[in-house]
Amino acid sequence: MEVQSRSPATFLPVVLGLALAFTITVVDPLVLSLNLPQISRALQVPPQVVGVLGGAATLVVAAAVLGVGSLGDAFGLKRLLMLGLVGDIVANLLAALSPTYGFLLAMRLLAGLALAALVGVSLALLKVSVPPERRPQAIGLFMATEMLLCGVLPAVGGWVAEAVGWRWLFLVAPLMSLAALGLTARYVREPDVEQRRTLDLFGVCLVGVALLALVHGMAEVQNGISRPQAWLPLVLSAAALVLFVLHERRTAEPALNLTLFRSAPFTVAVLANLGMNFLIAGFSFSLGQFGSVILALPPRTIGLLYLPGTLVVVGAVILTGRLVGKYTPRPALVTGLMVLLASMLLMAATAGPTMAPWVLVPATWLCNLGAMVTATAVSETVLSHAPPGETGAVASAQQAFGMTGYALGPTVYLLLFNFFFQRRWIADARARSISLTRAEQAVDATRSAMAHSPGAAGYDPNLLRQASGLELGLDITNGLRLTMLTVSLLPLALALAAFFLMPRRHRAAP
């Protein structure tokens, strides 16, 4: 595929249209997650279904995105992106009319297929639409647009849900899709399609099985790893992953070109993308649970935590794109990961049951800043490794790792949190001479709710008052602090890997 030359007059509309399409994949599940309690009450969603409802679209994206990249390379990147935008509009408009939670779940699965097209194709189109020398700057503008909208729209969604009702939330993504559709149709050109690539359906199915089984198994581990409900899915996930690697090494047209991982920078970049998405998904989960339960904040206020400093992050990301073009992605990647580390440590140091809500703003801001700087460096590194005719597949590999991290984040955070929380409330009960049976009865329903509804339902504040003599608010806070300290090891390890394995000088583009 040849890069289409662009005049300054069309450069910005191309980047804006593709950035809007990509941002939908972030805003859509985020706005739903922040307002899911209200939707659950209105549709009488059972507790064990709430978590599935909240994560359905993301899991579909993670499972399908590799296949989307290959389809885009074979049948047209622009064509597939526009189909995804239309699908997102249809799925969300139907979701707004949902009579039951079963219908809404079906629409979320359909939305996941549409979002897979958007996340798997938008960055690939950016690469083939922008000359290599301008690509880092374009990626900076791309990520800045995403940051601006992600800073504003959570608060807008909370206000819409409170002012006119939850059904109107499902108009947010269609409005963005309409704008992206118009810009894409007008300014983005369809790259030449190389007649190759059949869809590696078996490989894509193996990825889907591995991911879905892994998420389910990790969610069940907190109830005991010796239970078949926990270890059987984990064994199935491992087996599917091994079969996927063996299949991809032998097939002529793999969904994921494993030879890319011979490059240390590429491997570090996709692992950093997995880690970054894992951290921001887990952080959002923790923020929603802690803010709503311990601090009793409404969804609109929690959404507003994303807003302060948004313009500063936007400016920083644009600058990052320019610096990546001038130097290499290495310093930006190391810096972004270290900022994420600072966010986790700050949350661990400041979280408290009586803290003022504004104290959460710096940690949220640092998380957003670190994620955007990291994403800019990752995208340039990955796209620079894409051979002609495989841009969609390579860009989809980046997003497959990212969506995997995003899907695992709440589940693993929940697993760690429940472990540390259990240690805290047991110590609390013993210190107050309360029997473990009595203490366990006070928190069992809470733990069960979170086990079945990761990242969505949260704790029932009434349970805190049922625990006579226990300081569950402090126990929950301490569990959160220890969780944040534990996950902070991940960005540190990734930053060290990037520092030692990423190139210090620019290499010639393929």
C-alpha positions as CSV (number, residue, x, y, z in Angstrom):
1,M,0.0,0.0,0.0
2,E,1.3,3.4,-0.9
3,V,1.0,6.3,1.4
4,Q,-1.3,8.9,-0.1
5,S,0.2,12.4,-0.2
6,R,-1.8,14.9,1.8
7,S,-1.9,18.7,1.7
8,P,-2.1,20.6,4.9
9,A,-5.7,21.4,4.2
10,T,-6.7,17.7,4.3
11,F,-4.2,16.5,6.9
12,L,-6.2,17.6,10.0
13,P,-9.6,16.3,8.8
14,V,-8.0,12.8,8.1
15,V,-6.5,12.6,11.5
16,L,-9.7,14.0,13.2
17,G,-12.0,11.5,11.4
18,L,-9.8,8.5,12.3
19,A,-9.3,9.7,15.9
20,L,-13.0,10.1,16.4
21,A,-13.6,6.5,15.1
22,F,-10.9,5.2,17.5
23,T,-12.1,7.2,20.5
24,I,-15.5,5.7,20.2
25,T,-14.0,2.4,21.2
26,V,-12.8,4.0,24.5
27,V,-15.8,6.3,25.2
28,D,-18.5,3.7,24.5
29,P,-17.6,1.2,27.2
30,L,-16.4,3.9,29.6
31,V,-19.7,5.8,29.6
32,L,-21.6,2.6,29.9
33,S,-19.5,1.4,32.9
34,L,-19.8,4.6,34.8
35,N,-23.6,4.6,34.5
36,L,-24.2,0.9,34.7
37,P,-25.8,0.9,38.2
38,Q,-28.6,3.1,37.0
39,I,-29.2,1.0,33.9
40,S,-29.1,-2.2,36.0
41,R,-31.8,-0.9,38.3
42,A,-34.0,0.2,35.4
43,L,-33.8,-3.1,33.6
44,Q,-33.6,-5.3,36.7
45,V,-30.4,-6.9,35.7
46,P,-29.4,-9.9,37.9
47,P,-26.1,-9.3,39.8
48,Q,-24.4,-12.2,38.1
49,V,-25.2,-10.6,34.7
50,V,-24.1,-7.0,35.4
51,G,-20.4,-7.7,34.9
52,V,-21.1,-9.6,31.7
53,L,-23.2,-6.7,30.4
54,G,-20.5,-4.2,31.2
55,G,-17.6,-6.1,29.6
56,A,-19.4,-7.9,26.7
57,A,-18.4,-5.4,24.0
58,T,-14.8,-5.2,25.2
59,L,-14.4,-9.0,25.2
60,V,-15.8,-9.3,21.7
61,V,-13.4,-6.6,20.5
62,A,-10.4,-8.4,22.1
63,A,-11.5,-11.7,20.5
64,A,-12.3,-10.4,17.0
65,V,-9.7,-7.7,16.4
66,L,-7.1,-9.9,14.8
67,G,-9.5,-11.1,12.2
68,V,-10.6,-7.5,11.5
69,G,-7.1,-6.5,10.6
70,S,-6.8,-9.3,8.0
71,L,-10.2,-8.4,6.6
72,G,-9.2,-4.8,6.2
73,D,-6.1,-5.7,4.3
74,A,-8.0,-8.0,2.0
75,F,-11.2,-6.1,1.4
76,G,-10.4,-2.4,2.1
77,L,-9.5,-0.6,5.3
78,K,-11.8,2.4,4.6
79,R,-14.7,0.2,3.6
80,L,-14.4,-1.8,6.8
81,L,-14.1,1.3,9.0
82,M,-17.2,2.8,7.5
83,L,-19.1,-0.5,8.0
84,G,-18.0,-0.5,11.6
85,L,-19.3,3.1,12.1
86,V,-22.7,2.2,10.6
87,G,-22.8,-0.9,12.8
88,D,-22.0,1.2,15.9
89,I,-24.9,3.6,15.1
90,V,-27.4,0.8,14.6
91,A,-26.3,-1.2,17.7
92,N,-26.5,1.8,20.0
93,L,-29.8,3.1,18.7
94,L,-31.3,-0.3,19.2
95,A,-29.7,-0.5,22.7
96,A,-31.5,2.8,23.6
97,L,-34.8,1.0,23.0
98,S,-33.9,-2.1,25.0
99,P,-37.1,-3.5,26.7
100,T,-35.0,-6.1,28.7
101,Y,-31.5,-6.7,29.8
102,G,-31.2,-9.7,27.5
103,F,-31.9,-7.5,24.5
104,L,-29.4,-4.9,25.7
105,L,-26.8,-7.7,26.1
106,A,-27.3,-8.8,22.5
107,M,-26.9,-5.2,21.3
108,R,-23.6,-4.9,23.3
109,L,-22.3,-8.0,21.6
110,L,-23.3,-6.5,18.2
111,A,-21.6,-3.2,19.3
112,G,-18.5,-5.2,20.1
113,L,-18.2,-6.4,16.5
114,A,-18.5,-2.8,15.3
115,L,-16.0,-1.5,17.8
116,A,-13.5,-4.3,16.7
117,A,-13.7,-2.8,13.2
118,L,-13.0,0.7,14.5
119,V,-10.1,-0.2,16.8
120,G,-8.5,-2.6,14.3
121,V,-8.6,-0.3,11.3
122,S,-8.3,3.4,12.3
123,L,-4.6,3.3,13.2
124,A,-3.9,1.2,10.1
125,L,-5.6,3.8,7.9
126,L,-3.6,6.6,9.7
127,K,-0.4,4.9,8.7
128,V,-1.2,4.5,5.0
129,S,-2.8,8.0,4.8
130,V,0.1,10.0,6.3
131,P,3.7,10.2,5.1
132,P,6.2,8.5,7.4
133,E,7.9,11.8,8.3
134,R,4.6,13.2,9.5
135,R,3.3,10.1,11.2
136,P,4.6,10.8,14.7
137,Q,3.0,14.2,14.6
138,A,-0.2,12.7,13.3
139,I,-0.2,10.1,16.1
140,G,0.2,12.9,18.6
141,L,-2.8,14.7,17.3
142,F,-4.7,11.4,17.1
143,M,-4.1,10.6,20.8
144,A,-4.7,14.3,21.8
145,T,-8.2,14.1,20.2
146,E,-8.8,10.9,22.1
147,M,-7.7,12.4,25.4
148,L,-9.8,15.6,24.9
149,L,-13.0,13.6,24.3
150,C,-12.2,11.1,27.1
151,G,-11.8,13.9,29.5
152,V,-15.1,15.6,28.6
153,L,-17.6,12.8,27.7
154,P,-17.6,10.9,31.0
155,A,-18.9,14.0,32.7
156,V,-21.4,14.6,29.9
157,G,-22.6,11.1,30.1
158,G,-23.2,11.4,33.8
159,W,-25.1,14.6,33.4
160,V,-27.3,13.1,30.5
161,A,-28.1,10.0,32.7
162,E,-29.2,12.2,35.6
163,A,-31.0,14.9,33.6
164,V,-32.9,12.9,30.9
165,G,-32.4,9.2,31.6
166,W,-30.1,6.4,30.9
167,R,-31.5,5.6,27.4
168,W,-30.1,8.9,26.1
169,L,-26.6,7.7,26.9
170,F,-26.7,5.5,23.8
171,L,-26.8,8.6,21.6
172,V,-23.2,9.6,22.6
173,A,-21.5,7.1,20.4
174,P,-23.8,7.4,17.4
175,L,-23.2,11.2,17.3
176,M,-19.5,10.6,17.3
177,S,-19.9,7.9,14.6
178,L,-21.9,10.2,12.4
179,A,-19.1,12.8,12.6
180,A,-16.4,10.2,11.9
181,L,-18.4,8.8,9.0
182,G,-18.7,12.2,7.3
183,L,-15.0,13.0,7.7
184,T,-13.9,9.5,6.6
185,A,-16.1,9.5,3.6
186,R,-15.0,13.0,2.5
187,Y,-11.2,13.0,3.3
188,V,-9.9,9.5,3.8
189,R,-8.9,7.6,0.6
190,E,-9.2,3.9,0.3
191,P,-5.6,2.4,0.0
192,D,-4.8,-0.1,-2.7
193,V,-6.0,-3.6,-1.7
194,E,-3.5,-6.3,-2.3
195,Q,-5.3,-9.5,-3.4
196,R,-4.0,-11.9,-0.8
197,R,-5.0,-12.9,2.7
198,T,-7.7,-15.3,3.5
199,L,-9.2,-14.9,6.9
200,D,-7.4,-17.1,9.5
201,L,-10.7,-18.0,11.1
202,F,-9.3,-20.9,13.1
203,G,-6.6,-18.7,14.6
204,V,-9.1,-16.0,15.5
205,C,-11.4,-18.5,17.1
206,L,-8.4,-19.9,19.2
207,V,-7.6,-16.3,20.4
208,G,-11.3,-15.8,21.4
209,V,-11.4,-19.1,23.3
210,A,-8.1,-18.4,25.1
211,L,-9.2,-14.9,26.1
212,L,-12.7,-15.7,27.2
213,A,-11.6,-18.7,29.2
214,L,-8.8,-16.8,30.8
215,V,-11.1,-13.9,32.0
216,H,-13.7,-16.4,33.3
217,G,-11.1,-18.5,35.0
218,M,-9.4,-15.5,36.7
219,A,-12.8,-14.3,37.9
220,E,-13.5,-17.7,39.5
221,V,-10.0,-18.0,41.1
222,Q,-11.1,-15.7,43.9
223,N,-13.5,-18.4,45.0
224,G,-10.8,-21.0,45.1
225,I,-8.4,-22.2,42.4
226,S,-9.0,-25.8,43.3
227,R,-12.6,-25.6,42.1
228,P,-13.2,-26.9,38.5
229,Q,-14.9,-23.6,37.6
230,A,-11.5,-21.9,38.1
231,W,-8.8,-24.3,36.9
232,L,-10.7,-25.8,33.9
233,P,-11.1,-22.5,32.1
234,L,-7.4,-21.7,32.8
235,V,-6.3,-25.0,31.4
236,L,-8.5,-24.5,28.4
237,S,-7.1,-21.0,27.9
238,A,-3.5,-22.3,28.0
239,A,-4.2,-25.1,25.6
240,A,-5.9,-22.7,23.2
241,L,-2.9,-20.3,23.3
242,V,-0.5,-23.2,22.6
243,L,-2.6,-24.4,19.7
244,F,-2.7,-20.8,18.4
245,V,1.1,-20.4,18.4
246,L,1.5,-23.8,16.7
247,H,-1.1,-23.0,14.1
248,E,0.2,-19.5,13.4
249,R,3.7,-20.9,12.8
250,R,2.4,-23.3,10.2
251,T,-0.3,-21.5,8.3
252,A,0.6,-19.6,5.2
253,E,-1.5,-16.5,6.0
254,P,-1.6,-16.2,9.8
255,A,-3.8,-13.7,11.7
256,L,-0.7,-12.8,13.7
257,N,2.7,-12.8,12.1
258,L,4.8,-14.3,14.8
259,T,8.1,-13.2,13.1
260,L,7.3,-9.7,14.2
261,F,8.2,-10.7,17.8
262,R,11.8,-11.4,16.7
263,S,12.1,-7.6,17.0
264,A,12.7,-6.6,20.6
265,P,11.2,-3.0,20.1
266,F,8.0,-4.5,18.7
267,T,7.7,-7.0,21.5
268,V,8.3,-4.4,24.2
269,A,5.8,-2.0,22.5
270,V,2.9,-4.5,22.3
271,L,3.6,-5.7,25.9
272,A,3.7,-2.1,27.0
273,N,0.3,-1.6,25.3
274,L,-1.1,-4.6,27.1
275,G,0.3,-3.3,30.4
276,M,-0.9,0.2,29.9
277,N,-4.5,-0.9,29.1
278,F,-4.4,-3.3,32.0
279,L,-3.5,-0.4,34.3
280,I,-6.0,2.1,33.1
281,A,-8.9,-0.4,33.1
282,G,-8.0,-1.5,36.6
283,F,-7.6,2.1,37.7
284,S,-11.1,3.0,36.3
285,F,-12.5,0.0,38.1
286,S,-10.9,1.0,41.4
287,L,-11.9,4.6,41.0
288,G,-15.6,3.7,40.3
289,Q,-15.8,1.3,43.2
290,F,-13.9,3.5,45.7
291,G,-15.7,6.7,44.7
292,S,-19.2,5.3,44.7
293,V,-19.0,3.1,47.8
294,I,-16.5,4.7,50.2
295,L,-16.8,8.4,49.2
296,A,-20.5,8.1,48.1
297,L,-19.9,10.1,44.9
298,P,-22.5,10.1,42.1
299,P,-21.5,8.9,38.6
300,R,-21.5,12.5,37.3
301,T,-18.9,13.5,40.0
302,I,-16.8,10.5,39.2
303,G,-16.9,11.4,35.5
304,L,-15.7,14.9,36.3
305,L,-12.5,13.5,37.8
306,Y,-11.4,12.9,34.2
307,L,-11.8,16.5,33.2
308,P,-9.3,18.6,35.1
309,G,-6.0,19.0,33.3
310,T,-7.3,17.5,30.1
311,L,-6.0,20.4,28.0
312,V,-2.6,20.0,29.6
313,V,-2.5,16.3,28.7
314,V,-3.6,17.2,25.1
315,G,-0.7,19.6,24.8
316,A,1.7,17.0,26.3
317,V,0.6,14.3,23.8
318,I,0.9,16.6,20.8
319,L,4.4,17.5,22.0
320,T,5.2,13.8,22.5
321,G,4.3,13.1,18.9
322,R,6.8,15.7,17.7
323,L,9.5,14.5,20.0
324,V,9.0,10.9,18.9
325,G,9.5,12.0,15.3
326,K,12.6,14.0,16.2
327,Y,14.2,11.4,18.5
328,T,12.8,7.9,19.0
329,P,9.8,6.4,20.8
330,R,12.1,5.1,23.6
331,P,12.2,8.2,25.9
332,A,8.5,8.8,25.5
333,L,7.7,5.2,26.3
334,V,9.9,5.1,29.4
335,T,8.4,8.5,30.5
336,G,4.8,7.4,30.0
337,L,5.3,4.2,31.9
338,M,7.0,6.0,34.8
339,V,4.1,8.5,34.9
340,L,1.7,5.5,35.2
341,L,3.8,4.2,38.0
342,A,3.5,7.6,39.8
343,S,-0.3,7.5,39.4
344,M,-0.5,4.0,41.1
345,L,1.8,5.1,43.9
346,L,0.0,8.3,44.5
347,M,-3.4,6.4,44.7
348,A,-1.8,4.0,47.2
349,A,-0.5,6.9,49.3
350,T,-3.5,9.2,49.4
351,A,-6.6,6.9,49.3
352,G,-8.6,7.2,52.5
353,P,-12.2,6.7,53.6
354,T,-12.6,10.4,54.6
355,M,-10.5,12.0,51.8
356,A,-11.8,14.9,49.8
357,P,-12.8,14.0,46.2
358,W,-10.4,16.5,44.7
359,V,-7.5,14.5,46.1
360,L,-8.4,11.8,43.5
361,V,-7.8,14.3,40.6
362,P,-4.0,14.2,40.5
363,A,-3.9,10.4,40.4
364,T,-6.5,10.3,37.7
365,W,-4.7,13.0,35.7
366,L,-1.4,11.2,35.9
367,C,-3.0,8.0,34.8
368,N,-4.4,9.7,31.7
369,L,-1.2,11.5,31.0
370,G,0.9,8.3,31.3
371,A,-1.5,6.3,29.2
372,M,-1.6,8.8,26.3
373,V,2.2,9.3,26.2
374,T,2.7,5.6,26.3
375,A,0.1,5.0,23.6
376,T,1.8,7.5,21.3
377,A,5.2,5.8,21.6
378,V,3.6,2.4,21.2
379,S,1.7,3.3,18.1
380,E,4.7,4.7,16.3
381,T,6.8,1.7,17.2
382,V,4.2,-0.9,16.0
383,L,3.2,0.9,12.8
384,S,6.9,1.3,11.8
385,H,7.1,-2.5,11.7
386,A,4.1,-3.0,9.4
387,P,5.2,-4.5,6.0
388,P,3.3,-3.3,2.9
389,G,-0.1,-5.0,2.6
390,E,-0.2,-6.0,6.3
391,T,-0.8,-2.7,8.0
392,G,-4.2,-3.7,9.2
393,A,-3.0,-7.0,10.6
394,V,0.0,-5.4,12.4
395,A,-2.2,-2.6,13.8
396,S,-4.7,-5.1,14.9
397,A,-2.0,-7.0,16.8
398,Q,-1.3,-3.9,18.8
399,Q,-5.0,-3.5,19.6
400,A,-5.4,-7.3,20.4
401,F,-2.8,-7.0,23.1
402,G,-4.4,-3.7,24.3
403,M,-7.9,-5.1,24.5
404,T,-6.6,-8.2,26.3
405,G,-5.1,-6.0,28.9
406,Y,-8.2,-3.9,29.2
407,A,-10.3,-7.1,29.6
408,L,-8.0,-8.5,32.2
409,G,-7.5,-5.3,34.2
410,P,-10.7,-5.3,36.3
411,T,-10.6,-9.1,36.8
412,V,-7.0,-9.1,38.1
413,Y,-7.5,-6.0,40.2
414,L,-10.5,-7.6,41.7
415,L,-8.6,-10.8,42.5
416,L,-5.8,-8.8,44.2
417,F,-8.2,-6.5,46.0
418,N,-10.3,-9.4,47.4
419,F,-7.1,-11.1,48.6
420,F,-5.8,-8.0,50.4
421,F,-9.3,-7.0,51.6
422,Q,-9.8,-10.4,53.2
423,R,-6.5,-10.1,55.0
424,R,-7.5,-6.7,56.3
425,W,-11.0,-7.6,57.5
426,I,-9.8,-10.8,59.2
427,A,-7.2,-8.8,61.1
428,D,-9.8,-6.2,61.9
429,A,-12.2,-8.8,63.3
430,R,-9.5,-10.4,65.4
431,A,-8.4,-7.0,66.8
432,R,-12.0,-6.4,67.9
433,S,-12.6,-9.9,69.2
434,I,-15.3,-10.5,66.6
435,S,-15.7,-14.1,65.4
436,L,-14.6,-14.8,61.9
437,T,-18.0,-16.3,61.1
438,R,-19.8,-13.2,62.1
439,A,-17.4,-11.0,60.2
440,E,-17.5,-13.2,57.1
441,Q,-21.3,-12.9,57.1
442,A,-21.0,-9.1,57.0
443,V,-18.8,-9.1,53.9
444,D,-19.7,-12.3,52.0
445,A,-22.5,-10.7,50.0
446,T,-20.1,-7.8,49.1
447,R,-17.4,-10.1,47.9
448,S,-19.9,-12.2,46.0
449,A,-21.3,-9.2,44.2
450,M,-17.9,-8.1,43.0
451,A,-16.9,-11.7,42.0
452,H,-19.9,-11.9,39.6
453,S,-19.8,-8.2,38.5
454,P,-16.2,-7.2,38.0
455,G,-15.8,-3.5,37.4
456,A,-19.5,-2.8,37.3
457,A,-21.8,-3.5,40.3
458,G,-19.6,-2.7,43.2
459,Y,-20.3,-2.7,46.9
460,D,-23.7,-2.1,48.5
461,P,-23.1,0.7,51.0
462,N,-25.7,-0.8,53.3
463,L,-23.4,-3.7,53.9
464,L,-21.0,-1.4,55.6
465,R,-23.5,-0.7,58.3
466,Q,-24.3,-4.4,58.7
467,A,-20.7,-5.1,59.9
468,S,-21.2,-4.3,63.5
469,G,-17.9,-3.3,65.1
470,L,-15.9,-3.6,61.9
471,E,-14.3,-0.7,60.0
472,L,-15.0,-2.0,56.6
473,G,-14.4,1.4,55.0
474,L,-10.8,1.4,56.3
475,D,-10.4,-2.2,55.4
476,I,-11.5,-1.6,51.8
477,T,-9.2,1.4,51.6
478,N,-6.2,-0.6,52.8
479,G,-7.1,-3.4,50.3
480,L,-7.1,-0.8,47.6
481,R,-3.8,0.6,48.7
482,L,-2.0,-2.7,48.7
483,T,-3.5,-3.6,45.3
484,M,-2.1,-0.3,43.8
485,L,1.3,-1.0,45.3
486,T,1.3,-4.5,43.8
487,V,0.3,-3.5,40.3
488,S,2.9,-0.6,40.3
489,L,5.6,-3.3,39.7
490,L,4.2,-3.8,36.2
491,P,5.0,-0.3,34.7
492,L,8.4,-0.3,36.5
493,A,9.3,-3.6,34.8
494,L,8.1,-2.4,31.4
495,A,9.9,0.9,31.7
496,L,13.2,-1.0,32.4
497,A,12.6,-3.3,29.4
498,A,11.9,-0.2,27.2
499,F,15.1,1.5,28.5
500,F,17.4,-1.4,27.7
501,L,15.7,-2.9,24.6
502,M,14.3,0.0,22.6
503,P,16.6,1.6,20.0
504,R,18.3,4.9,20.9
505,R,18.5,6.1,17.3
506,H,16.0,6.1,14.5
507,R,16.0,3.1,12.1
508,A,15.1,3.3,8.5
509,A,11.4,2.6,7.9
510,P,10.6,-0.6,6.2
